[in-house]
Amino acid sequence: MKLALAVVLVLTAPAFADKADDLFKQGKKLMGEKKFAEACPKLEKSFEIDPQIGTELNIGRCYEEWGKLGKAYRAYSDAAKRAGDAKDPREAKIKDLIAKLEPSVPKLVIHVPDGSETTGLQVAIDGVAVTDLTAPQLLDPGPKSVEYALGSGARKQKLVPLERGATSEITLELPKKAGKTDAKVVVAPKPAPEPEPEAPAVGHTQRVAGVAIASVGVVAFGVSSYLALAARSKYHDALTANCMGMTNACNMQGLTDTHDARSQANTATIIGGVGVAAIATGVVLYLIAPHAASSEHALYVAPSAAGTGLAFGGRF
């Protein structure tokens, strides 16, 4: 079986070589006619059948003359590696071609934001999958369609223009990893200052007490004045009606009425005395109470509006 397979391979090898050589010649001819869209695929087909370094160099040249600089760069790079592995003397020449071409090749840098979810991330440029996102992508000039998605999720697309010899950048819009949140500095609100306790008014209580006592005195003095006036009127009425105008000629009713009048007058005197004492005490308490430096106070004692006593007041 193995022998039969070997015989088949030996017999078919020249046919494959002839096919590859025929495709190579067609490609070279078309390239000379500047028909690069037809020439480059024929050269690639020839290389698939018979992978030769010379064929790959011509693929690179075809793409370079066509303006497909990214494809040309990759073809030259593959040829350089193949030459190095085979110790082919053309390796140095191929590296020179790469060094001259590289500055003109457009580059696309793809950024993945830190903390992004990348599980199942798929990225493709013009339908060709990108396997290494860490290195710049060397591409052909012109607009490029960048598509990406997480697993089977919705695909996103961005169109990026690439110019000869320039570097373009794109940032993928990806969700954050689960459990990852942007750190935020929380500034605690400044507490409102506590209201300062009001300083107790100096001597306030004493002044209030003084005013209250003096006010009671004023009321007592008013009552005393009223009783005194009423007693005087009653005494004179008794003298006129039952005493013939004389204090020693009173009948029994006159004696009773004059006695009652004198008793009422005595009561008025006592109440008046208490009122005056209360007024004096209140005034003294008010005046000797300590005062704050910035406070203003006033005390007054005046005749009442009715003319039957005194009015006492103040500002404290």
VOBA-1610 file (N, C-alpha, C; in pm, whole numbers, padded with zeros to 5 digits, always signed):
BEGIN
Met+00084-00120+00000Met+00000+00000+00000Met+00087+00125+00000Lys+00185+00125+00088Lys+00274+00239+00097Lys+00354+00254-00032Leu+00392+00143-00088Leu+00468+00147-00212Leu+00384+00205-00325Ala+00257+00167-00330Ala+00168+00217-00434Ala+00148+00368-00421Leu+00136+00415-00296Leu+00118+00558-00271Leu+00241+00635-00314Ala+00357+00578-00285Ala+00482+00644-00323Ala+00495+00653-00474Val+00454+00547-00542Val+00459+00548-00688Val+00368+00657-00744Val+00247+00670-00683Val+00152+00772-00730Val+00210+00911-00712Leu+00273+00935-00598Leu+00329+01066-00569Leu+00442+01099-00665Val+00524+00999-00694Val+00636+01021-00786Val+00585+01054-00925Leu+00478+00985-00966Leu+00424+01006-01100Leu+00351+01139-01112Thr+00284+01182-01000Thr+00204+01307-01006Thr+00285+01431-00975Ala+00401+01417-00911Ala+00482+01534-00872Ala+00516+01622-00991Pro+00562+01567-01104Pro+00592+01653-01218Pro+00471+01728-01268Ala+00353+01664-01261Ala+00231+01730-01308Ala+00199+01851-01221Phe+00214+01837-01088Phe+00191+01949-00996Phe+00292+02060-01021Ala+00416+02020-01043Ala+00521+02120-01068Ala+00491+02196-01196Asp+00446+02124-01298Asp+00413+02191-01424Asp+00296+02288-01404Lys+00198+02249-01326Lys+00081+02335-01301Lys+00123+02461-01227Ala+00207+02442-01124Ala+00254+02556-01047Ala+00336+02649-01135Asp+00422+02591-01220Asp+00506+02672-01307Asp+00421+02748-01408Asp+00318+02684-01458Asp+00230+02749-01555Asp+00157+02868-01491Leu+00107+02848-01368Leu+00040+02957-01297Leu+00137+03071-01267Phe+00260+03036-01235Phe+00362+03137-01204Phe+00389+03223-01327Lys+00404+03158-01442Lys+00430+03233-01564Lys+00312+03324-01601Gln+00191+03272-01583Gln+00073+03356-01612Gln+00070+03479-01520Gly+00100+03453-01394Gly+00101+03563-01299Gly+00205+03667-01332Lys+00325+03625-01368Lys+00431+03719-01403Lys+00391+03801-01525Lys+00330+03734-01623Lys+00289+03804-01744Lys+00183+03911-01713Leu+00085+03872-01633Leu-00021+03966-01596Leu+00034+04082-01513Met+00131+04051-01427Met+00192+04156-01345Met+00264+04256-01433Gly+00329+04203-01540Gly+00397+04293-01632Gly+00299+04381-01706Glu+00177+04335-01721Glu+00072+04413-01787Glu-00005+04501-01688Lys+00041+04506-01564Lys-00021+04584-01457Lys-00163+04536-01423Lys-00189+04410-01455Lys-00318+04351-01421Lys-00304+04277-01288Phe-00282+04357-01183Phe-00249+04299-01052Phe-00365+04221-00991Ala-00489+04263-01017Ala-00604+04193-00960Ala-00611+04049-01009Glu-00554+04021-01129Glu-00551+03885-01182Glu-00418+03818-01154Ala-00312+03895-01153Ala-00178+03838-01139Ala-00154+03784-00998Cys-00188+03862-00895Cys-00156+03821-00758Cys-00224+03689-00720Pro-00354+03669-00749Pro-00417+03541-00715Pro-00351+03421-00786Lys-00304+03438-00912Lys-00240+03327-00982Lys-00107+03291-00916Leu-00033+03393-00874Leu+00093+03367-00805Leu+00068+03295-00671Glu-00037+03336-00601Glu-00070+03270-00474Glu-00110+03124-00498Lys-00185+03098-00604Lys-00226+02962-00636Lys-00104+02877-00669Ser-00009+02936-00743Ser+00113+02865-00776Ser+00191+02829-00649Phe+00191+02925-00553Phe+00264+02901-00428Phe+00198+02790-00346Glu+00066+02784-00349Glu-00005+02678-00276Glu+00034+02540-00329Ile+00051+02531-00462Ile+00086+02402-00521Ile+00234+02369-00497Asp+00318+02470-00514Asp+00462+02448-00500Asp+00522+02567-00424Pro+00526+02559-00289Pro+00572+02674-00207Pro+00721+02701-00223Gln+00752+02793-00310Gln+00891+02832-00335Gln+00913+02975-00286Ile+01036+03001-00238Ile+01069+03135-00188Ile+01055+03239-00298Gly+01101+03203-00418Gly+01093+03297-00529Gly+00949+03334-00562Thr+00862+03235-00556Thr+00720+03263-00584Thr+00664+03359-00479Glu+00697+03338-00353Glu+00645+03424-00247Glu+00701+03566-00259Leu+00826+03578-00303Leu+00881+03711-00326Leu+00804+03785-00434Asn+00766+03712-00538Asn+00690+03774-00646Asn+00548+03811-00600Ile+00493+03733-00509Ile+00362+03769-00452Ile+00374+03903-00379Gly+00481+03918-00298Gly+00503+04044-00228Gly+00520+04160-00323Arg+00597+04137-00430Arg+00619+04244-00527Arg+00489+04282-00597Cys+00406+04180-00632Cys+00279+04205-00699Cys+00189+04293-00612Tyr+00178+04257-00484Tyr+00093+04336-00395Tyr+00151+04476-00372Glu+00282+04486-00364Glu+00344+04617-00341Glu+00315+04710-00459Glu+00332+04660-00582Glu+00305+04744-00699Glu+00156+04775-00712Trp+00071+04688-00660Trp-00075+04709-00664Trp-00118+04813-00561Gly-00033+04836-00459Gly-00066+04928-00351Gly-00120+04860-00228Lys-00122+04725-00230Lys-00168+04650-00113Lys-00049+04627-00021Leu-00011+04733+00050Leu+00115+04730+00124Leu+00113+04633+00242Gly-00002+04617+00306Gly-00011+04522+00417Gly+00011+04379+00371Lys-00053+04343+00262Lys-00036+04208+00207Lys+00107+04188+00159Ala+00167+04290+00096Ala+00305+04280+00050Ala+00399+04259+00168Tyr+00375+04332+00278Tyr+00462+04319+00395Tyr+00456+04176+00451Arg+00334+04121+00459Arg+00322+03985+00512Arg+00388+03883+00419Ala+00376+03901+00288Ala+00439+03808+00193Ala+00591+03813+00205Tyr+00648+03932+00213Tyr+00793+03946+00229Tyr+00839+03886+00363Ser+00759+03911+00470Ser+00797+03858+00601Ser+00797+03706+00601Asp+00694+03645+00540Asp+00690+03498+00531Asp+00807+03445+00449Ala+00841+03515+00340Ala+00953+03472+00256Ala+01084+03482+00334Ala+01099+03589+00416Ala+01222+03605+00494Ala+01236+03492+00594Lys+01126+03454+00659Lys+01132+03344+00756Lys+01167+03212+00685Arg+01103+03190+00572Arg+01129+03066+00498Arg+01278+03062+00452Ala+01329+03176+00408Ala+01469+03181+00365Ala+01563+03158+00483Gly+01527+03216+00599Gly+01610+03194+00717Gly+01613+03049+00758Asp+01496+02984+00756Asp+01490+02842+00793Asp+01571+02755+00697Ala+01572+02796+00569Ala+01641+02716+00468Ala+01785+02761+00448Lys+01831+02859+00525Lys+01966+02914+00509Lys+01987+02964+00366Asp+01883+03022+00312Asp+01888+03072+00174Asp+01960+03206+00171Pro+02053+03225+00078Pro+02130+03351+00072Pro+02045+03473+00039Arg+01923+03454-00003Arg+01836+03568-00036Arg+01774+03633+00088Glu+01798+03575+00203Glu+01737+03628+00327Glu+01771+03774+00349Ala+01896+03812+00333Ala+01937+03951+00357Ala+01866+04047+00262Lys+01854+04006+00134Lys+01788+04090+00035Lys+01641+04109+00070Ile+01579+04000+00117Ile+01437+04009+00152Ile+01417+04104+00272Lys+01507+04097+00368Lys+01497+04186+00485Lys+01515+04332+00445Asp+01599+04356+00345Asp+01613+04494+00296Asp+01482+04543+00235Leu+01416+04454+00160Leu+01287+04491+00102Leu+01186+04525+00211Ile+01187+04447+00318Ile+01094+04471+00430Ile+01124+04605+00497Ala+01253+04633+00520Ala+01293+04757+00587Ala+01252+04879+00506Lys+01261+04871+00374Lys+01222+04983+00289Lys+01070+05001+00284Leu+00998+04890+00292Leu+00852+04896+00279Leu+00783+04936+00409Glu+00836+04895+00519Glu+00766+04910+00648Glu+00721+05052+00679Pro+00801+05157+00659Pro+00755+05293+00692Pro+00630+05336+00616Ser+00605+05275+00502Ser+00489+05314+00420Ser+00364+05236+00454Val+00377+05129+00532Val+00262+05043+00560Val+00172+05108+00666Pro+00043+05129+00637Pro-00050+05183+00739Pro-00061+05088+00858Lys-00077+05148+00975Lys-00086+05069+01097Lys-00214+05105+01171Leu-00276+05006+01229Leu-00398+05025+01308Leu-00375+04969+01447Val-00388+05057+01548Val-00371+05014+01688Val-00511+04998+01749Ile-00537+04881+01803Ile-00668+04851+01863Ile-00653+04854+02015His-00730+04942+02079His-00723+04956+02225His-00840+04883+02291Val-00807+04807+02395Val-00909+04743+02479Val-00903+04811+02615Pro-01006+04887+02657Pro-01000+04959+02785Pro-00975+04866+02903Asp-00898+04916+02998Asp-00871+04837+03119Asp-01002+04803+03190Gly-01008+04682+03243Gly-01126+04639+03317Gly-01240+04594+03230Ser-01219+04587+03097Ser-01328+04546+03008Ser-01343+04394+03007Glu-01466+04351+02983Glu-01493+04208+02967Glu-01445+04164+02829Thr-01355+04066+02825Thr-01298+04021+02697Thr-01323+03873+02671Thr-01399+03808+02759Thr-01428+03666+02739Thr-01506+03646+02609Gly-01450+03564+02519Gly-01516+03536+02392Gly-01507+03649+02292Leu-01413+03745+02315Leu-01401+03860+02224Leu-01349+03815+02087Gln-01419+03857+01983Gln-01380+03828+01845Gln-01368+03960+01769Val-01254+03978+01703Val-01230+04101+01627Val-01188+04062+01486Ala-01245+04129+01387Ala-01211+04102+01247Ala-01198+04233+01173Ile-01102+04237+01081Ile-01082+04355+00996Ile-01110+04313+00853Asp-01212+04372+00794Asp-01257+04334+00659Asp-01280+04184+00649Gly-01338+04128+00759Gly-01372+03987+00758Gly-01260+03894+00795Val-01139+03946+00816Val-01024+03862+00854Val-01003+03873+01004Ala-01002+03759+01071Ala-00991+03758+01217Ala-00856+03812+01262Val-00858+03887+01372Val-00736+03940+01433Val-00701+03850+01550Thr-00581+03796+01550Thr-00540+03701+01655Thr-00458+03765+01765Asp-00397+03881+01736Asp-00312+03947+01836Asp-00350+04095+01844Leu-00418+04130+01952Leu-00463+04269+01968Leu-00356+04357+02031Thr-00247+04298+02079Thr-00144+04376+02147Thr-00049+04445+02051Ala-00040+04395+01927Ala+00052+04452+01829Ala-00024+04533+01726Pro+00038+04637+01670Pro-00027+04714+01563Pro-00055+04624+01442Gln-00170+04646+01381Gln-00207+04569+01262Gln-00155+04642+01138Leu-00071+04573+01058Leu-00018+04631+00936Leu-00112+04598+00822Leu-00172+04699+00761Leu-00281+04679+00667Leu-00258+04757+00538Asp-00346+04732+00444Asp-00342+04806+00319Asp-00405+04944+00339Pro-00364+05044+00262Pro-00428+05176+00272Pro-00576+05168+00232Gly-00653+05263+00287Gly-00795+05269+00255Gly-00881+05246+00378Pro-01012+05267+00368Pro-01103+05246+00481Pro-01113+05099+00519Lys-01112+05073+00649Lys-01119+04936+00698Lys-01240+04921+00790Ser-01312+04811+00772Ser-01427+04781+00857Ser-01382+04692+00971Val-01393+04746+01093Val-01355+04670+01212Val-01483+04622+01280Glu-01498+04490+01289Glu-01615+04431+01355Glu-01569+04355+01478Tyr-01648+04364+01585Tyr-01612+04291+01706Tyr-01738+04257+01785Ala-01726+04153+01866Ala-01839+04106+01947Ala-01786+04018+02058Leu-01867+04005+02165Leu-01836+03913+02275Leu-01918+03787+02253Gly-01850+03676+02219Gly-01920+03551+02198Gly-02024+03565+02089Ser-02146+03524+02124Ser-02256+03531+02027Ser-02336+03660+02042Gly-02280+03757+02114Gly-02352+03882+02135Gly-02358+03966+02008Ala-02426+04078+02019Ala-02444+04167+01905Ala-02309+04219+01857Arg-02292+04222+01726Arg-02167+04268+01668Arg-02171+04420+01651Lys-02057+04481+01677Lys-02042+04624+01657Lys-01944+04646+01543Gln-01962+04756+01471Gln-01878+04783+01355Gln-01833+04928+01355Lys-01707+04949+01319Lys-01653+05083+01306Lys-01572+05090+01176Leu-01585+05199+01106Leu-01512+05219+00982Leu-01395+05313+01012Val-01272+05264+00983Val-01151+05339+01017Val-01072+05367+00889Pro-01048+05493+00858Pro-00967+05526+00740Pro-00818+05507+00770Leu-00745+05446+00676Leu-00602+05425+00691Leu-00529+05490+00574Glu-00426+05566+00609Glu-00348+05634+00506Glu-00207+05576+00500Arg-00146+05584+00384Arg-00011+05534+00361Arg+00087+05599+00459Gly+00160+05517+00532Gly+00261+05564+00625Gly+00206+05621+00755Ala+00074+05615+00781Ala+00014+05673+00903Ala-00032+05563+00998Thr-00050+05603+01123Thr-00099+05511+01226Thr-00235+05560+01275Ser-00336+05476+01270Ser-00469+05509+01320Ser-00496+05426+01445Glu-00589+05475+01527Glu-00622+05406+01652Glu-00773+05391+01664Ile-00814+05286+01733Ile-00955+05262+01759Ile-00968+05201+01897Thr-01070+05240+01972Thr-01096+05186+02106Thr-01226+05107+02102Leu-01220+04983+02144Leu-01339+04898+02143Leu-01429+04936+02259Glu-01557+04944+02232Glu-01656+04977+02336Glu-01708+04846+02394Leu-01652+04810+02509Leu-01685+04682+02572Leu-01742+04706+02712Pro-01829+04615+02761Pro-01881+04629+02898Pro-01772+04600+03000Lys-01792+04653+03120Lys-01698+04627+03229Lys-01714+04483+03279Lys-01606+04431+03334Lys-01612+04298+03393Lys-01709+04299+03510Ala-01774+04186+03532Ala-01870+04176+03642Ala-01798+04201+03774Gly-01861+04284+03857Gly-01802+04312+03988Gly-01703+04425+03986Lys-01670+04474+03866Lys-01576+04585+03856Lys-01654+04715+03839Thr-01628+04808+03924Thr-01693+04938+03914Thr-01587+05045+03924Asp-01615+05156+03865Asp-01522+05268+03872Asp-01521+05321+04014Ala-01400+05337+04067Ala-01388+05388+04202Ala-01430+05534+04205Lys-01510+05568+04300Lys-01556+05705+04313Lys-01523+05756+04451Val-01474+05875+04455Val-01442+05936+04582Val-01569+06002+04636Val-01612+05954+04750Val-01733+06008+04811Val-01691+06107+04918Val-01732+06228+04901Val-01699+06332+04996Val-01817+06351+05090Ala-01793+06322+05217Ala-01901+06336+05314Ala-01938+06482+05330Pro-02067+06511+05331Pro-02107+06651+05346Pro-02062+06707+05480Lys-02017+06828+05475Lys-01971+06892+05597Lys-02088+06915+05691Pro-02078+06864+05813Pro-02191+06880+05905Pro-02218+07027+05934Ala-02346+07058+05943Ala-02384+07196+05974Ala-02339+07230+06115Pro-02284+07346+06133Pro-02238+07383+06268Pro-02353+07388+06366Glu-02328+07330+06481Glu-02432+07330+06583Glu-02452+07472+06635Pro-02577+07510+06652Pro-02601+07646+06702Pro-02542+07664+06841Glu-02473+07773+06856Glu-02413+07799+06986Glu-02523+07832+07086Pro-02513+07773+07203Pro-02616+07802+07304Pro-02616+07951+07339Glu-02734+08002+07344Glu-02745+08143+07376Glu-02703+08168+07520Ala-02623+08266+07537Ala-02579+08300+07672Ala-02698+08357+07750Pro-02717+08307+07867Pro-02830+08357+07945Pro-02817+08507+07965Ala-02930+08576+07948Ala-02929+08721+07967Ala-02889+08752+08110Val-02789+08839+08121Val-02738+08873+08254Val-02845+08950+08332Gly-02886+08902+08450Gly-02982+08969+08535Gly-03124+08970+08484His-03151+08893+08379His-03284+08894+08318His-03391+08852+08417Thr-03367+08742+08485Thr-03467+08689+08578Thr-03497+08789+08690Gln-03390+08851+08738Gln-03409+08946+08848Gln-03490+09067+08802Arg-03463+09112+08679Arg-03538+09227+08631Arg-03686+09193+08610Val-03711+09070+08559Val-03849+09027+08540Val-03921+09024+08675Ala-03853+08969+08775Ala-03914+08962+08908Ala-03941+09101+08962Gly-03845+09195+08939Gly-03864+09331+08987Gly-03985+09397+08924Val-03999+09378+08793Val-04113+09436+08722Val-04243+09375+08772Ala-04244+09241+08793Ala-04366+09175+08839Ala-04408+09225+08976Ile-04312+09236+09069Ile-04345+09281+09204Ile-04393+09425+09201Ala-04322+09507+09124Ala-04363+09647+09116Ala-04500+09660+09052Ser-04530+09573+08952Ser-04662+09579+08889Ser-04771+09545+08988Val-04747+09445+09073Val-04845+09412+09178Val-04864+09531+09271Gly-04752+09599+09302Gly-04760+09718+09388Gly-04844+09827+09327Val-04826+09845+09193Val-04904+09948+09124Val-05052+09914+09131Val-05086+09784+09110Val-05226+09744+09118Val-05281+09769+09259Ala-05201+09732+09359Ala-05245+09753+09498Ala-05264+09900+09528Phe-05172+09982+09477Phe-05184+10127+09500Phe-05310+10181+09433Gly-05341+10127+09313Gly-05462+10171+09244Gly-05587+10133+09323Val-05588+10007+09375Val-05702+09962+09455Val-05716+10050+09581Ser-05600+10079+09642Ser-05601+10162+09763Ser-05660+10300+09734Ser-05619+10358+09622Ser-05669+10491+09586Ser-05819+10488+09563Tyr-05868+10383+09498Tyr-06010+10372+09471Tyr-06089+10358+09601Leu-06039+10271+09692Leu-06108+10251+09820Leu-06108+10379+09903Ala-05998+10451+09898Ala-05989+10575+09977Ala-06089+10678+09927Leu-06097+10690+09795Leu-06191+10787+09739Leu-06335+10747+09771Ala-06362+10614+09760Ala-06498+10568+09790Ala-06531+10589+09937Ala-06436+10564+10027Ala-06460+10582+10172Ala-06486+10729+10204Arg-06410+10817+10138Arg-06429+10961+10162Arg-06567+11006+10118Ser-06608+10954+10000Ser-06740+10992+09951Ser-06850+10939+10043Lys-06833+10814+10087Lys-06932+10755+10176Lys-06941+10830+10310Tyr-06826+10875+10363Tyr-06823+10946+10491Tyr-06898+11078+10480His-06872+11152+10372His-06940+11280+10355His-07091+11262+10336Asp-07128+11155+10262Asp-07271+11130+10242Asp-07339+11098+10376Ala-07269+11021+10462Ala-07327+10986+10593Ala-07345+11110+10681Leu-07246+11202+10679Leu-07256+11324+10758Leu-07376+11409+10712Thr-07392+11416+10582Thr-07499+11499+10529Thr-07638+11440+10558Ala-07649+11307+10543Ala-07780+11244+10553Ala-07822+11214+10698Asn-07727+11177+10781Asn-07766+11130+10915Asn-07694+11201+11030Cys-07616+11304+11004Cys-07542+11371+11113Cys-07559+11524+11108Met-07650+11570+11028Met-07676+11712+11016Met-07548+11791+10986Gly-07453+11724+10916Gly-07329+11790+10875Gly-07227+11800+10985Met-07254+11743+11103Met-07159+11753+11215Met-07123+11613+11262Thr-07002+11596+11306Thr-06954+11464+11348Thr-07013+11420+11482Asn-07064+11516+11562Asn-07114+11480+11694Asn-07266+11481+11702Ala-07333+11484+11589Ala-07480+11487+11590Ala-07538+11373+11507Cys-07469+11262+11501Cys-07511+11150+11413Cys-07612+11061+11485Asn-07711+11020+11411Asn-07802+10919+11465Asn-07735+10783+11448Met-07811+10673+11480Met-07752+10540+11477Met-07705+10502+11335Gln-07784+10539+11233Gln-07744+10507+11096Gln-07620+10584+11056Gly-07616+10710+11105Gly-07500+10793+11073Gly-07375+10738+11135Leu-07391+10694+11265Leu-07273+10637+11331Leu-07222+10513+11257Thr-07319+10430+11211Thr-07278+10307+11140Thr-07209+10339+11009Asp-07270+10435+10935Asp-07212+10468+10803Asp-07076+10532+10816Thr-07061+10624+10913Thr-06930+10689+10927Thr-06825+10590+10975His-06867+10494+11060His-06773+10393+11108His-06726+10307+10992Asp-06821+10269+10908Asp-06784+10185+10791Asp-06690+10261+10695Ala-06717+10389+10681Ala-06633+10470+10593Ala-06492+10480+10646Arg-06479+10500+10781Arg-06345+10507+10839Arg-06272+10373+10827Ser-06347+10262+10846Ser-06285+10129+10833Ser-06233+10106+10689Gln-06315+10148+10592Gln-06273+10133+10451Gln-06151+10219+10422Ala-06146+10339+10484Ala-06031+10427+10463Ala-05905+10365+10522Asn-05921+10301+10640Asn-05805+10236+10702Asn-05753+10121+10613Thr-05850+10046+10560Thr-05811+09935+10471Thr-05737+09987+10348Ala-05787+10098+10292Ala-05724+10158+10175Ala-05582+10202+10208Thr-05565+10255+10332Thr-05432+10299+10373Thr-05335+10182+10381Ile-05384+10070+10439Ile-05298+09952+10451Ile-05259+09899+10312Ile-05361+09887+10227Ile-05334+09836+10090Ile-05239+09930+10016Gly-05259+10059+10033Gly-05171+10156+09968Gly-05030+10143+10016Gly-05016+10122+10150Gly-04881+10105+10203Gly-04811+09982+10146Val-04889+09871+10138Val-04832+09750+10078Val-04793+09773+09933Gly-04880+09844+09859Gly-04851+09873+09717Gly-04725+09953+09701Val-04712+10058+09783Val-04592+10143+09774Val-04467+10061+09806Ala-04477+09973+09908Ala-04363+09889+09944Ala-04325+09795+09830Ala-04429+09739+09764Ala-04404+09648+09652Ala-04339+09722+09536Ile-04388+09845+09509Ile-04328+09923+09402Ile-04182+09952+09431Ala-04155+09989+09555Ala-04018+10021+09593Ala-03929+09898+09580Thr-03981+09785+09627Thr-03902+09661+09618Thr-03873+09624+09473Gly-03975+09634+09387Gly-03956+09601+09245Gly-03855+09692+09178Val-03864+09821+09209Val-03769+09916+09150Val-03628+09885+09193Val-03610+09856+09321Val-03476+09825+09371Val-03421+09700+09303Leu-03505+09592+09295Leu-03460+09468+09229Leu-03419+09494+09084Tyr-03498+09575+09016Tyr-03469+09604+08875Tyr-03337+09679+08861Leu-03319+09780+08948Leu-03202+09866+08935Leu-03072+09795+08973Ile-03079+09704+09070Ile-02954+09641+09114Ile-02922+09515+09034Ala-03011+09474+08940Ala-02984+09354+08858Ala-02866+09383+08765Pro-02770+09284+08748Pro-02655+09304+08658Pro-02702+09318+08514His-02633+09399+08434His-02669+09424+08295His-02555+09384+08202Ala-02589+09326+08083Ala-02488+09299+07981Ala-02441+09431+07924Ala-02316+09431+07878Ala-02256+09557+07833Ala-02332+09617+07716Ser-02385+09529+07628Ser-02449+09578+07507Ser-02599+09595+07521Ser-02653+09565+07637Ser-02798+09570+07654Ser-02844+09711+07686Glu-02964+09740+07649Glu-03025+09867+07682Glu-03150+09840+07765His-03164+09910+07873His-03279+09888+07962His-03340+10023+07997Ala-03468+10021+08028Ala-03537+10143+08071Ala-03643+10108+08173Leu-03658+10190+08268Leu-03757+10170+08375Leu-03833+10300+08392Tyr-03964+10286+08403Tyr-04041+10407+08423Tyr-04154+10381+08522Val-04186+10485+08599Val-04301+10487+08689Val-04375+10616+08657Ala-04502+10603+08619Ala-04578+10721+08576Ala-04720+10710+08628Pro-04787+10823+08636Pro-04928+10820+08679Pro-05010+10740+08579Ser-05108+10667+08629Ser-05192+10587+08540Ser-05280+10677+08458Ala-05333+10626+08349Ala-05419+10705+08259Ala-05545+10750+08330Ala-05589+10668+08424Ala-05714+10702+08496Ala-05691+10804+08604Gly-05565+10831+08637Gly-05534+10929+08741Gly-05556+10879+08881Thr-05571+10744+08896Thr-05597+10686+09030Thr-05480+10611+09085Gly-05364+10617+09020Gly-05249+10542+09069Gly-05129+10566+08984Leu-05038+10470+08988Leu-04913+10477+08914Leu-04906+10366+08812Ala-04838+10394+08701Ala-04809+10292+08599Ala-04661+10263+08603Phe-04623+10133+08604Phe-04482+10092+08614Phe-04449+10008+08493Gly-04334+10030+08433Gly-04294+09948+08318Gly-04146+09960+08292Gly-04100+09886+08192Gly-03959+09888+08159Gly-03930+09807+08035Arg-03804+09816+07985Arg-03757+09738+07871Arg-03640+09656+07922Phe-03651+09521+07909Phe-03549+09436+07971Phe-03528+09311+07890
//
